[in-house]
C-alpha cells in the first residue's frame, strides 16, 4: 500500500493520465471509507528468479558466459551480489508506476538507487541495464535515479536503458539520464514528456457526502504560507503557485531531454505526445535490440571493444574503482582464473591504434605490441620518429616566422585601420558640424517664415476689418444719399407750391378789391423778393424759419406803409 499512500500524498507527477484515471476508484474508496493503508513491513531482499514459494524478483546479475544470478540467495539469505567474483552486468527492473517507496508489485526509486550503488561498489561490475516498462510516476524519483546513475558513472560504469513495452513521462526522464536507450519492439511506446498535478483537496467547512462528517482545517496566524498551494486551490481555485512550480519542473525536464537527445524537436517531441518507437528511432531511442544483446553491449563498452554511440560519446565517465574486465580502468582486458584472480594481462593493439591514431599514422605502422612493462619501438621506428620530430620542429620554426610576419602585417593593418577610423571620424565630425549649421539656419528660416505668416494673418484680419468698416460707411452714404434725394424732392414740391402761391397772389392783385400793393402779387417788383425765396442750400426747417421771418418783415412794412 506504500505506492497508494504516496499517490494520495504527493501531487507533482510525470505520468500518463490514463494510469491515474484507472486507479481513481481505488483512491476514492480509500478516502471515503477510511480504509487502512496497511503497516509497512520490512522490505524483503530480492529472491532468485522463479523459485517456488518466493516472491518473483527480477534484480539479477548476468556474467559474460550468460549465467544469471540473483542478488540474494532466497534460501540461505547469502549476499550473492556482494560476493560476486566474476565480471557481471547488473540488471534492474523499472516496472509499473514509479514511486519513491515502491509498492504495487514494483520497487521504488530509492530501492533502485540503493541497489545500483551497491552493485557499482563491486569491482567486478561492468555496468547496468534498467529494464523499463512504466507509465511514469513521481517527479521526485528523477533525483533518486540521477544519484544512482551519477554514482555508477563515477565508478567508470555505463548505464543502458532497455525498454520493453512503455517508457512514458518519468520513465522517459530516466531513459534520458542513461548513456544509451534501446527498445525491444518497434511498437514500444516512448515520450509523454511533461509534468502534471493530480490530487484531492477539501476546504475548511466542506462536508463528506458519504459519512456526513465536516472537514475542519485551522492554522496559527503566522503560518500564512503553510499549505498555501493547496489552500488557494481549495478556497478559490487559484492554482498560480502550483502552475509556477510545475512550469519550473517542466522546463528542467525538457532541458535535460534536449541535452540527452539533441535530435529531438522541442515543439514536436517534448510537449507531451507519446510515440511508437519506430517513429522516433534515432531521436528518443538509439536502436532495437534483444535484452541479451544489450547486456553484451555493456560488456563491450566496459572492455573497449565497442564504442559508445555518438550521442553520448562526450559524457564524462569516471575512472575510480577497479573493473574486472580492465584490471584497473584503462589498462585492458583481463583473463581470470576460477577464483577470480588475474592470471595474465595483454592490451589489444587495435585499442592502441584507436587511442593513439596520430602516433600510428606518424610511424606508418598498423599495430604495436604492448606488454605490462610498456610498448617498445625499434631503431627504424626511432629514426622515423626523430625525422618526424625534426620536420615538425622546422615546420614549427617556419610557422613562428610566419606568425611574426603576420603579426607585423597585422600591426600595420591595425595602424592603417586606426588612421582610417580617425579620418572617418574627422570627416564625420565636419559633416555633423555642417549639418548643425544647416539645421540652425533652417530653424531661423522657419522662425522668420512663422513671423511673416503671423504678420500676414494679422494684416488679413485688419484688411477684413477695414473692408467691413468701408462697407458700413458705403451703406451709410447710400442711406444719406437717399435721404438727400427725398429731401430734394420735398424741396422741389415746396418750390412748386410756392410758385403756385405766388402766381395765385399775383392774379388776385389784378382783379381789384385788395390794397394797391397787394394786387401785384409775386410779379410786383420787390427789393426783398430774393430774400424770401427758397434757398436749396438750407434745410427745410431753416428755409421755413427764413420765409416766416421774411413774411413777418413784409407784414410790418405793409402795416407802416
C-alpha positions in Angstrom: 0.0 0.0 0.0 3.0 2.3 0.1 2.5 3.3 -3.5 -1.1 4.1 -2.9 -0.2 6.2 0.1 2.3 8.1 -1.9 -0.2 8.7 -4.7 -2.6 10.1 -2.1 0.0 12.4 -0.5 2.1 13.5 -3.5 0.9 15.9 -6.2 3.7 16.5 -8.7 3.8 13.7 -11.3 5.4 12.8 -14.5 3.0 10.1 -15.6 0.4 9.2 -18.2 -3.0 10.4 -17.0 -4.7 7.1 -18.0 -2.9 5.4 -15.1 -4.4 7.9 -12.6 -7.8 7.5 -14.1 -7.6 3.8 -13.8 -6.9 3.9 -10.1 -9.3 6.7 -9.3 -12.0 4.3 -7.9 -9.4 2.8 -5.6 -8.4 6.2 -4.3 -12.0 7.3 -3.8 -12.8 4.1 -1.9 -9.8 4.6 0.5 -10.7 8.3 1.1 -14.5 7.9 1.7 -14.3 4.6 3.7 -11.3 5.3 5.9 -9.7 2.1 4.7 -6.4 1.3 6.4 -3.3 1.7 4.2 -1.6 -1.1 5.9 1.5 -1.3 8.0 4.8 -1.2 6.2 6.6 -4.4 6.5 10.4 -4.8 6.5 11.5 -4.9 2.8 12.5 -8.4 1.7 15.8 -9.0 -0.1 15.4 -9.9 -3.8 15.0 -13.6 -4.4 16.1 -15.9 -7.1 14.1 -15.9 -10.3 11.3 -18.5 -10.4 12.0 -20.0 -7.0 8.9 -21.8 -5.7 7.2 -20.1 -2.7 9.2 -16.9 -3.1 8.3 -13.5 -4.5 9.2 -13.0 -8.2 12.0 -10.5 -8.1 14.0 -9.6 -11.2 17.1 -7.9 -9.9 19.9 -10.1 -11.1 23.4 -10.2 -12.4 24.5 -11.7 -15.7 28.0 -12.9 -16.2 29.9 -13.0 -19.5 29.0 -16.6 -20.2 25.3 -15.8 -19.8 24.9 -17.1 -16.3 22.0 -15.4 -14.4 22.4 -15.0 -10.7 20.1 -13.4 -8.1 21.2 -10.6 -6.0 20.4 -12.7 -2.9 20.1 -16.4 -2.3 16.4 -16.9 -1.4 17.1 -20.0 0.7 20.2 -19.1 2.6 19.9 -15.3 2.5 23.5 -15.1 1.2 24.6 -11.8 -0.4 25.3 -13.0 -3.9 25.7 -9.5 -5.3 28.3 -8.5 -2.7 30.2 -11.7 -3.2 30.4 -11.7 -7.0 33.9 -12.6 -8.1 33.3 -12.6 -11.9 32.6 -9.7 -14.3 28.9 -9.1 -14.4 26.2 -6.7 -15.6 23.7 -5.6 -13.1 20.1 -5.8 -14.4 17.3 -4.0 -12.6 13.6 -3.6 -13.5 11.6 -0.3 -13.5 8.2 -1.9 -13.8 4.8 -0.2 -13.2 4.2 3.2 -11.7 7.3 4.9 -10.3 7.1 5.9 -6.7 9.8 6.6 -4.2 8.7 4.0 -1.7 7.6 1.2 -4.0 4.5 -0.9 -3.8 2.0 -2.3 -6.4 4.5 -5.2 -7.2 7.3 -2.8 -8.0 10.3 -1.3 -6.2 10.6 2.4 -5.5 13.2 4.8 -7.0 15.0 4.7 -3.7 15.3 0.9 -3.9 16.6 1.1 -7.5 19.1 3.8 -6.5 20.4 1.8 -3.5 20.7 -1.4 -5.5 22.6 0.3 -8.3 25.0 1.9 -5.9 25.6 -1.4 -4.1 26.3 -3.1 -7.4 28.6 -0.3 -8.5 30.7 -0.8 -5.4 31.6 -4.3 -6.6 34.8 -4.1 -8.6 33.6 -6.8 -11.0 30.5 -4.8 -12.0 30.9 -3.8 -15.7 27.7 -1.7 -15.9 24.0 -1.6 -15.5 20.8 -2.2 -17.5 17.5 -0.7 -16.5 14.7 -2.9 -17.8 11.9 -0.4 -18.2 8.1 -0.8 -18.6 6.4 2.1 -16.9 3.8 4.8 -17.4 5.9 7.2 -15.3 5.4 8.3 -11.8 6.6 10.7 -9.1 8.5 13.8 -10.3 10.9 13.3 -7.3 12.0 9.9 -8.5 14.2 11.6 -11.1 16.5 12.8 -8.3 17.0 9.2 -7.0 17.7 7.9 -10.4 20.1 10.7 -11.1 22.0 10.0 -7.9 22.4 6.3 -8.6 23.5 6.8 -12.3 26.0 9.5 -11.3 27.4 7.1 -8.8 27.8 4.4 -11.4 29.5 6.9 -13.8 31.9 7.9 -11.0 32.9 4.2 -10.8 33.5 4.2 -14.6 30.4 2.2 -15.3 27.8 2.9 -18.0 24.1 2.6 -17.7 21.8 1.5 -20.6 18.0 1.7 -20.7 16.2 -1.2 -22.3 12.5 -0.5 -23.0 10.1 -3.4 -23.2 6.6 -2.0 -23.5 6.1 1.5 -22.3 8.5 4.3 -21.3 6.5 7.4 -20.6 7.0 10.6 -18.6 9.2 9.9 -15.6 10.3 6.7 -17.3 11.4 8.8 -20.3 13.3 11.1 -17.9 15.1 8.0 -16.5 16.0 6.9 -20.0 17.4 10.4 -20.7 19.8 10.0 -17.8 21.1 6.7 -19.2 24.0 6.5 -21.6 22.1 4.7 -24.3 18.5 3.7 -25.0 17.2 0.6 -26.8 13.8 -0.8 -27.4 12.6 -4.4 -27.6 9.9 -3.9 -30.2 9.2 -1.1 -32.9 5.7 -0.7 -31.4 7.1 0.0 -27.9 5.9 3.5 -26.8 8.1 6.4 -25.7 7.5 10.0 -24.8 4.8 11.8 -22.8 7.3 14.4 -21.7 5.8 16.8 -19.2 4.7 17.4 -15.6 1.2 17.4 -14.1 -0.5 17.7 -10.7 -3.4 15.4 -9.6 -4.7 15.3 -6.1 -7.8 15.5 -3.9 -8.4 18.6 -1.7 -11.1 19.9 0.6 -11.5 23.4 2.1 -12.4 24.2 5.7 -16.1 23.6 6.3 -16.7 21.0 3.5 -18.9 18.1 4.3 -18.2 14.5 3.4 -21.2 13.3 1.4 -20.6 9.7 2.4 -20.0 10.0 6.1 -21.7 13.3 6.8 -18.6 14.5 8.7 -17.5 18.1 8.4 -13.9 18.8 7.4 -12.0 21.3 9.7 -8.7 23.0 9.0 -7.1 25.7 11.1 -3.7 27.4 11.2 -1.8 29.6 13.6 -1.8 33.2 12.5 1.9 33.2 11.5 1.6 30.1 9.2 0.4 32.2 6.2 2.5 30.2 3.7 1.8 26.7 5.1 0.0 24.5 2.5 -0.7 27.7 0.5 -0.8 26.0 -2.8 -3.4 23.6 -1.6 -5.4 26.2 0.3 -5.5 28.6 -2.6 -6.9 25.9 -4.9 -9.4 24.7 -2.3 -10.7 28.1 -1.4 -10.9 29.9 -4.7 -9.4 27.6 -7.4 -6.3 29.9 -7.7 -3.6 27.5 -8.9 -1.0 30.2 -9.7 1.7 29.0 -7.2 1.2 25.3 -8.3 1.4 26.2 -12.0 4.6 28.2 -11.4 6.2 25.2 -9.7 5.0 22.8 -12.5 6.4 25.2 -15.1 9.8 25.1 -13.4 9.8 21.3 -13.3 8.7 21.1 -16.9 11.4 23.5 -18.1 14.0 21.4 -16.3 12.5 18.2 -17.8 12.6 19.5 -21.4 16.1 20.9 -21.0 17.5 17.6 -19.8 15.7 15.7 -22.6 17.1 18.1 -25.2 20.6 17.7 -23.8 20.3 13.9 -23.8 18.5 13.7 -27.2 19.9 16.5 -29.4 17.8 15.3 -32.4 14.6 15.8 -30.6 12.4 18.8 -31.8 11.2 20.8 -28.8 7.8 21.5 -30.3 7.2 18.0 -31.8 8.8 15.5 -29.4 8.9 17.3 -26.0 5.4 18.7 -25.5 3.7 15.5 -24.1 3.0 13.4 -27.1 3.6 9.6 -27.0 5.3 7.9 -29.9 5.8 4.4 -31.3 9.5 3.5 -31.1 9.8 3.1 -34.8 8.7 6.7 -35.3 11.4 8.2 -33.0 14.3 5.8 -33.8 17.5 7.9 -33.6 15.6 10.7 -31.9 14.3 9.3 -28.5 16.0 5.9 -28.7 19.2 4.6 -30.2 18.0 1.3 -31.8 16.3 -2.0 -31.4 17.9 -5.0 -29.6 17.1 -8.0 -27.5 17.9 -7.9 -23.8 20.8 -10.3 -24.2 22.3 -8.1 -26.9 22.1 -5.1 -24.6 23.8 -6.9 -21.8 26.6 -8.0 -24.2 26.9 -4.4 -25.3 27.6 -3.3 -21.7 30.4 -5.8 -21.5 31.8 -4.5 -24.8 31.6 -0.8 -23.6 33.5 -1.8 -20.5 36.4 -3.6 -22.2 36.6 -1.1 -25.1 35.7 -3.5 -27.9 32.6 -1.5 -28.5 32.5 2.3 -29.0 29.8 4.4 -27.2 27.3 6.0 -29.6 28.0 9.4 -30.9 25.1 11.0 -28.9 26.8 10.1 -25.6 30.4 9.7 -26.5 31.3 13.0 -24.9 29.8 12.1 -21.5 32.3 12.0 -18.7 32.6 8.5 -17.2 34.8 8.3 -14.2 37.8 6.0 -13.7 37.5 5.4 -10.0 37.3 1.8 -8.8 38.6 -1.3 -10.4 36.9 -3.1 -13.3 37.3 -6.8 -13.7 37.4 -6.5 -17.4 40.1 -3.8 -17.3 42.2 -4.7 -14.3 42.4 -1.0 -13.4 40.3 1.1 -15.7 42.1 1.8 -19.0 44.6 -1.0 -18.7 43.0 -3.5 -21.0 41.2 -6.9 -21.0 42.0 -9.5 -18.4 41.8 -13.3 -18.1 40.6 -14.7 -14.8 41.0 -18.0 -13.0 38.1 -19.8 -11.3 38.9 -17.9 -8.1 38.6 -14.6 -9.9 42.3 -13.7 -9.7 44.0 -12.1 -12.7 46.4 -14.6 -14.4 47.5 -12.5 -17.4 47.1 -9.1 -18.9 47.5 -8.0 -22.5 46.2 -4.9 -24.3 44.8 -5.4 -27.8 46.8 -3.5 -30.5 43.5 -2.4 -32.1 42.7 -0.4 -28.9 46.1 1.3 -29.0 45.5 2.3 -32.6 42.2 3.8 -31.7 43.6 5.6 -28.7 46.8 6.9 -30.5 45.8 7.4 -34.1 48.3 10.2 -34.7 51.2 8.1 -33.4 50.3 5.2 -35.7 50.0 7.5 -38.7 53.3 9.1 -37.9 55.2 5.9 -37.6 53.3 4.3 -40.6 52.6 1.1 -38.8 49.4 -1.0 -38.5 49.9 -2.3 -35.0 52.3 -2.1 -32.0 52.8 -4.8 -29.3 52.3 -3.7 -25.7 53.0 -5.7 -22.5 52.6 -4.9 -18.9 56.1 -3.2 -19.0 55.0 -0.9 -21.8 55.4 -0.5 -25.6 58.8 -0.5 -27.4 60.0 0.7 -30.8 63.0 -0.4 -32.9 65.8 1.7 -34.4 63.9 2.2 -37.7 60.8 3.5 -35.9 63.0 5.7 -33.7 64.7 7.2 -36.9 61.2 7.7 -38.4 60.0 9.3 -35.2 63.2 11.5 -34.9 62.8 12.6 -38.6 59.2 13.4 -38.0 60.2 15.5 -34.9 62.9 17.2 -36.9 60.4 18.1 -39.6 57.9 19.2 -37.0 60.5 21.5 -35.4 61.4 23.0 -38.8 57.7 23.5 -39.5 57.3 25.0 -36.1 60.2 27.5 -36.7 58.7 28.4 -40.1 55.3 28.7 -38.5 56.8 31.0 -35.8 58.5 33.2 -38.5 55.2 33.3 -40.4 53.4 34.2 -37.3 55.9 37.1 -36.7 55.4 38.3 -40.2 51.7 38.1 -39.9 51.9 39.8 -36.6 53.8 42.7 -38.2 51.4 42.9 -41.1 48.5 42.8 -38.6 50.0 45.7 -36.6 50.4 47.7 -39.9 46.9 46.9 -40.9 45.6 47.8 -37.4 47.5 51.2 -37.7 46.0 51.8 -41.1 42.6 50.9 -39.7 43.2 53.3 -36.8 44.2 56.1 -39.2 41.2 55.4 -41.4 38.9 55.4 -38.5 40.4 58.8 -37.3 40.0 60.3 -40.8 36.5 58.9 -41.0 35.7 60.3 -37.5 37.1 63.8 -38.6 35.0 63.8 -41.8 32.0 62.7 -39.8 32.6 65.5 -37.2 32.8 68.1 -40.0 29.7 66.7 -41.7 27.9 66.8 -38.3 29.1 70.5 -37.9 27.7 71.4 -41.3 24.5 69.6 -40.6 24.3 71.5 -37.3 24.8 74.9 -39.1 22.2 73.9 -41.7 19.8 72.9 -39.0 20.3 76.2 -37.2 19.8 78.2 -40.4 16.8 76.1 -41.2 15.4 76.8 -37.7 16.0 80.6 -38.2 14.3 80.4 -41.6 11.4 78.5 -40.1 11.1 81.2 -37.3 11.1 84.0 -40.0 8.5 82.2 -42.1 6.4 81.8 -39.0 6.8 85.5 -38.1 5.9 86.6 -41.7 3.0 84.2 -41.7 1.7 85.6 -38.5 2.1 89.2 -39.8 0.3 88.2 -43.0 -2.5 86.7 -40.9 -2.7 89.9 -38.8 -2.8 92.1 -42.0 -5.5 90.0 -43.5 -7.5 90.4 -40.2 -7.0 94.1 -40.3 -8.0 94.3 -44.0 -11.1 92.3 -43.4 -12.0 94.7 -40.5 -11.4 97.7 -42.8 -13.5 96.2 -45.5 -16.3 95.7 -43.0 -16.0 99.4 -41.9 -16.0 100.6 -45.5 -19.0 98.5 -46.3 -20.8 100.0 -43.3 -19.8 103.5 -44.4 -20.9 102.9 -48.0 -24.3 101.7 -46.6 -24.5 104.9 -44.6 -23.6 107.1 -47.6 -26.3 105.3 -49.6 -28.8 105.9 -46.9 -27.8 109.6 -46.7 -28.0 110.0 -50.5 -31.4 108.5 -50.4 -32.4 110.9 -47.7 -31.0 113.9 -49.6 -32.8 112.8 -52.7 -36.0 112.6 -50.7 -35.4 116.0 -49.2 -34.6 117.4 -52.7 -37.9 116.0 -54.0 -39.7 117.6 -51.0 -37.9 120.9 -51.7 -39.0 120.8 -55.3 -42.5 120.2 -54.3 -42.4 123.1 -51.9 -40.9 125.3 -54.6 -43.7 124.3 -56.9 -46.2 125.1 -54.1 -44.6 128.5 -53.5 -44.6 129.3 -57.2 -48.3 128.4 -57.4 -48.9 130.5 -54.3 -47.0 133.4 -55.8 -48.9 133.2 -59.1 -52.2 132.9 -57.3 -51.3 136.0 -55.2 -50.4 138.0 -58.4 -53.7 137.1 -60.1 -55.8 138.3 -57.1 -54.0 141.7 -57.2 -55.0 142.4 -60.8 -58.7 141.7 -60.1 -59.1 144.6 -57.5 -60.7 144.7 -54.2 -57.4 144.4 -52.4 -54.9 147.1 -51.4 -53.0 148.8 -54.0 -49.8 146.9 -53.5 -51.5 143.6 -52.7 -52.8 143.1 -56.1 -49.4 143.0 -57.7 -48.7 139.5 -56.3 -45.4 137.9 -56.9 -45.0 139.7 -60.2 -44.7 143.0 -58.4 -41.1 144.3 -58.2 -39.7 144.0 -54.7 -36.3 144.6 -53.3 -37.0 141.5 -50.9 -38.1 139.0 -53.4 -34.8 137.1 -53.3 -34.7 137.2 -49.6 -38.0 135.4 -49.3 -37.1 132.8 -51.9 -36.4 129.1 -51.0 -32.7 128.5 -50.5 -31.7 125.0 -51.6 -28.5 125.1 -49.6 -30.5 125.3 -46.3 -32.6 122.7 -44.6 -36.5 122.8 -45.0 -36.8 123.9 -41.3 -34.2 126.7 -41.9 -36.0 127.7 -45.1 -39.3 127.7 -43.2 -38.0 130.0 -40.5 -36.3 132.2 -43.0 -39.6 132.6 -45.1 -41.7 133.1 -42.0 -39.2 135.8 -40.9 -39.4 137.4 -44.3 -43.2 137.4 -44.4 -43.3 138.9 -40.9 -41.0 141.6 -42.0 -43.2 142.3 -45.0 -46.3 142.5 -42.9 -44.6 145.0 -40.7 -43.7 147.1 -43.7 -47.2 146.9 -45.2 -48.6 148.0 -41.9 -46.4 151.0 -41.8 -46.8 151.9 -45.4 
